[in-house]
Amino acid sequence: MTAIQTTHVGSLPRSQEVVDFIFAREHGTPYDADAFDHVMRTAVSETVRKQVGAGIGIVSDGETSKISYATYVKDRYTGFDGDSPRNAPADLKLFPGFLKRIADEGGTPQYARPMCVGPVVSKGQGELEKDIANLKAAMAEHGVERGFMNAASPGVISLFLQNDYYPTRDAYLAALAGAMKAEYETIVASGLDLQLDCPDLALSRHMLFTDLSDDEFVKVAASHVEALNHALADVPEDKVRIHICWGNYEGPHVCDIPMARMFDTLMSAKARYVLFETSNPRHGHEWTVFRDRKSDIPDHKVLVPGVVDTTTNFVEHPDLVAQRIGRFVDIVGAERVIAGSDCGFGTFAGFGAVDPDIAFAKLAALSQGAAQVR
C-alpha cells in the first residue's frame, strides 16, 4: 500500500519578532544585520519543527525571511523603484460594501510594490543562499529528508511589480525569466525542490486583465508559462512544483476564471508537481475537471490538491480531508497524489486570515486525513 505524502504551498505564520525585523528592513529603519540573521535562522528551525509535529513530510522554510511571495524580488534584483498601481480584484469591486469593510478593518496587507523602472539584474544569490542554509540546517536538526523552497514566477512578478521600463509585456517577461533563471537553478542545485508560485495564471484574470475575454487571457497566461519554461530550461522537471491560485483572500470570487479554462495551460508548465485549490467553496467542485480530463494529464505529473482551506479558521475534519484526497487517488493513483493546502498561511508578512496555532492544527488535520487513505 502507498502512503499519501503530505506538504503545503509554502508560506507559514511568522513570529512578531520576525515580522518586526522584516518591516524594519522594508521601511529602511536601522537594524542589527547579525541579529536579523540569527532570528531568521532560529525561526526557520521552529517552523520546520512545527511542520514535523503536524505530520508534514515535505517541508519549507515558511518563506520566513520574505516580505511576500512575489515582491521579495525587489530586494534581490535591481530595476525596481517607486510604486505600482493598486487594483482590487474585480469580485471585490462588485461588492463595494464588503471591500470597504475589509479595508476599514485592516484586512489588506501592507507592503511596497515598486514599478520596474530599469534593467532587472540580480544583486547576487546571497540572501537566497542564507534561506537555503537555514532550511537545510533545520531539516537536518529535525530529521526531515525532503524540502522545497518557493520562488516567484516571471508572471507573478509582472503582476505585482508592473512594467514601466521594457517596451512590451513580453520583453519584461523575458527579462524577468533571464534574471530569475539563476535563482531557480541555485535552489535545485542545493538539493531542494523548487516551487514556482503562479497566481498570475488565475488571479491576474480578475485583477489585471479584466478588459480581456477569457480566450485572450488564456493566450496571455500561455506567454507567462512560455517565459517560465524558458527560465527552467536547465532545471530537471522532476524537481519542480507549480502552484496556481485565484487569490488567497476570503471574498466572493465570482469573477474567477474556471479551472477548466486553465487546465491545458497549467499542464504545459515544466513542473512535475501541480498544486491547486480544491477546498474553498468556489473551487471545491473542480476536482471533476481532473476526472473528466484524466487522459490529458501527462503520466509523469503528480497532483497536489489543496485539501485544507487557507482563508478560514474552520479546522477540516480528517474524514473530509481523506474524502478530498480519495477523489484524486481514484483518478491517477496514490503514488501520483500528494496532499497539500489551497494556498499559503502567511502569504504576506504580518498578515494572515488564519490564526497561527490554527494553521498548524489544519496541517495536522491534513496529515491525519492523508493517513486514512491507502
N, C-alpha and C positions, 0 to 999 in steps of 0.2 A: 504494500500500500504506500502511496505517495503522500507525505505530509505537505500541507499547504504552507508555503513560506509567507512571511509577513514583512511588510515595510510600510512606508508612508511617503508623502510627497516631498517633505524636506524641512520646512521651517517649523520651529517649535517655540513655545513661550520663552522669553528671555527674562532673566532676573532684573530687578530695578538697578542694581549696580552695573550690569552690562548696558542697559538702556541709557543710564546717565553718561557712561563713557562714550557711547556711540553718538549721542546728541551733543556732547562737548566737542567731538571731532566735527560733527555736522555743522555746528554753529561757529566753529573757529575759536572756541573757548580754550584757553591753555589747559593742558592735562599732562600727566606723567606718562610718557610712552611706555616705559617699562612696566608700570602698574597696569596700564591698558592690556599689554600682552599677557601679564600674569592672570588678570581677571578673565580674559577670554579663554586662556588655556584651562583654568580651573572650571569655568562654566561649561566648556565642551565636555570635560570629563564627567561632570554631574549630569549633563543632558544625555550622554551615552549610557550612564548608569541607570537613569530613569527609563530609557528605551528598553534596555535589557530587562529591567524589573517588570515592564509591561508586556514582555514576551515578544518584542520586535527583533527579528533576526537580521534584517538588512538595515543598518542604521545610518544616520547622517550626523553632521555637527550641529544640526538645528539652524543652520545659517546664522550662528550666534553673532559673528562679528559684522554682519551686513545690516545696513540701514533698511534695505528692502531687496527683494529677489531680483529686481531689474535695475534700479537706479544706483546700486553699488558701483556700477561700471564708471560712473562719473569721477570716482576717487582713484580709479586704477588706470584710466586712459585719458589722454589729452583730448582737447577739442570741445569741451562742454563748459558752458557759462550761461549766465542769465537765468531765464525761467521759461518753461514751455507752457502753452495754453492748457488750462484745466477744463475738462469737458466731462460732465456727469454722464453716466450710461443712459441710453435712451429710455430704458424702462423706468428709471427713477424720475425722469422728466415727465413721464406720463402721470405720475402721482406726486405733484409738487408739494402737497401737504406732508407726505412721508419724507420726501427729500429734505424739506425744511426741518422736520423733526430730528432726523439723524444728524443734520449739520448743527442744530442747536444743542444737541446732546453730546457733541464731540465725537460723533460716530464716523468720522472720516480721519484717516491717518495724516500726520503732518510730516512732510519731508520735501526736500528740494527736487525739482525736476528741471534742470538746466536744459537749454537748447544745444544742439550740435552747431557750433559756430566756427569750427576749424577742423583740420585733419585729425581723424581718430587714430591715435597711436598709443600702444601700450607703454606704461611707465615702468614696466618690468613685472615679474611674477612674484615679487617679494611678499606681498600681502596674501596672495594665494598660497604660497609655499608655507606660510605660517598656519593658515587654515588647514592645509593638508597635514602638517606635522601635528597639530593639535588633535585632529580626528584620529589619526593613526595611533598616536600615543594613548588616547582614550580607549580605542578598540583593543589595544594590547593590554591595557590595565584591566579592562572588564571582560576579556576573553571573547571578543567578537571577531569573526573571521571575515565578514563581508560588509563593506560600507560604500556609500555613494556621496558624491558632492554635487551640489547644484551649480549651474551656470546659466546666465541669461542667454537666450537665443538672439540672433540678429533682429528678428522680427519684433520681439517684445521690447528690445532697446529702442527700436524705431517708434514704438507705440508711446512709450513714456518719456523718452528724450528725443523730441521731434527735430527734424532736419531744417536747418537754416543756413547750410553751407554747401552741400553737394547739389549738383544741378538737377538730379532726379531722385525719386524714391529708390529706384533700382540701383543707382550709383551709391546711395547711402547704405543700402543693404549690403552691397558688395564690399564697401569699405569696412563695415561692421564685421562681416564674415571674415575678411582678411585679418582684422585686428584680433578677433576672438579665437581664431584657429589655434594659436599657441596656448591659450588658457585651456581649451578643451584637451589638447594633447598632453599638457602638463598633468592634468587630473588623471587621465588614463595611465600615463607612464608611472604614476605613483602607486598603481595597483588598485585604485578606487574605481568604481563605476562612475560614469558621467551622466548626470541628469540635466536635460535641456528643458527649461521652463518656457512653454509656448502658449500662453493665453492669447497671444496675437492671432492664433488660428481660430479663435471663437469669440473671446471678449471684445476684440477690436471691431468686430462686425457691428455691434450696437454702441460702440464708444467713439470710434474714429471714422468708420466708413458707412455711416447711416444713410448717406446720399446714394449709395450704390445698390444695385439689385443683388440678390443672393448669387446669381451666376457671375456677376462682376466681382463680387467679393471672393468667391472661390478662386478666381484667377489671381487675385492679389495674394491670397493665402498660399497658392501654389508657388508664387515667386518667393515668398518667405521660406518655404521648405527648400526650394532650389538653392537659395543663399546658404541655408543651414547645412544642407548636404555638401555643398562646396567646402564649407569650413570643416566638415567631418571627413574629408577625403582620405586622410591618413589615420583615421581612428577606426579600430575594429568595431563592426556593428554590434557584436555581442557584448560590448562594454557600454552601450549607450541606452539610456532611458529617455523617453519624451513624455511631457505632461501637457495635456490640453485642458483649458479651463474657460468657463463663461463668466468668471468674476467671483472672487471669494467673499461675497457680501450677502447678507440677508436682504432680500428685496424681491420684487415681483418676478423678475427675469422673463417677462412676457415677450421680450424682443430677442431672446437668444436664438441663434441660428441652430437648427436641429443637427444632432449628430449624424443623421442620415446624409446631410449635405456635405459634411466634413470628413466622412469615413474614408473616402479614397485619398484625400489629401493627407490625412493622418497616417494611413498605411504606407504612403510613399516616402516617409521620412526614414533616413538611415539610422534606425533605432530598433533594437530587438524588443525592448520592453516598452509597452504602451500604457500610460497611466491616464485615467479619465474618470469623470464624475458619474456616479450611478446611485448615489444615496439621497441627494436632496430632492425635494418634491417636484422640481421642474425637469429633472433628467433621470429619475429612478426607473422610468419605463423604457429607457433606450437600450437596455440590455437586449431587447428584441432585435435591434439593428444588427448586432453581432450574431445572433441566432440566425436571422434571415439571410445574412451575407457570409455565413460560415465559409463557403467555398472561396471567398475573396480575401480571407485572412491568410497571409503567407504562412507557410508551415513553420518557419523559424520564429514567428512573432510570439511573444509572451504577453498575455493580457494582465493588467494590474488595475482592476476596477476599484473605485473608491467604495468601500463597504461601511464607512462611517462618515457622517457629515461633519463639516468643519465650521459651520455657521450657527450651530445651535448647541445649547448646554444639555440637551437630552443625551443620556448615555444609552446607546443602542443595546438591546438585549443580544447576548451572544447567539441565541437561536435565530434572530433576524439576520445577523451577520452571516451565519452559516448558510441561510437560505440564499442570500445575495451571492455568496461565493459559489454555491452549488449550481446556480444558473450558468455560470461561465465554465465550470468544470464539465457540465453536460455538453457544452459547445466544443471546447478544444482539449479537454482532458486535464487532470490535476497537475501534470508535470508542466503545463503551459499557463498556469494561473498563479499569481501572487496576490495576496490580499493587501490592499492599500487604503489610503484615505482620499476623500474627494479633493482636498487641496491642503495647503499648509495651515498650521495653527498659529504661526507667528509671521505672517506674510510681510508685515511692516514692524519695525522695532517699536515697542511701547504700545502696540495696538493689536487687539485680537478680540473676536466676539466670544470666544470660549475661555472660561476660567482656566488658568494654568493647571491646577490639580485635576480638573475635569478632563482636560485634553489628554492627560496620561491615563485617566480612567477609560476614556474612549478607546485609546490604543490597546489597553488591556482587554476590553470587550472585543476588539478586532482579533486579538490573538486567541482569546477563548473561543470565539466563533470559528476561527480557522482550524483549531484543534479538533473540532467536531467533524470536519469534512475529510473524507478519505476517498 
